[in-house]
Amino acid sequence: MTNWNANAALLFETVMIIIISYLPWLNIVLGTRMVAFPHFMIPALSWFSIIFFYDEIRKFYVRKGMRKDPKAMRTMYDGWLARNTYY
C-alpha cells in the first residue's frame, strides 16, 4: 500500500464514520441513535474481507496478463483481464 493518498482516505473515512456513529451530541443533531458495536463491525469486516480478496486476486491476474515489450518500449496487455479492466 504505497499510495499514501488512498491510505489517508481510508483512514479518514473510517474515523469519520466512527465519529458520526458514536458521538452522542452528533446523534442528537442528526436525529440518529448509536449503533451497537457488533452490528456495526461484523458486517463491515465481512464485506471488507470479500472486497479486499477480490481486488487482490484481480490485481494478480492483471499483472499476469501484462508483459514489457523491449523493442517497442511499452507494456503489452495479453490477458483478457488486463485488456478489459486495467485503466
SULHUKA-V459143 format. One record per helix or strand of 2 or more residues. SS is the DSSP state (2 for helix, 1 for strand). FROM is the first residue (numbers start at 1). TO is the last residue. If there is no record, write none. Layout:
SS/FROM/TO + SS/FROM/TO
This chain:
2/4/22 + 2/24/30 + 2/37/64 + 1/66/69 + 1/74/77 + 2/80/85
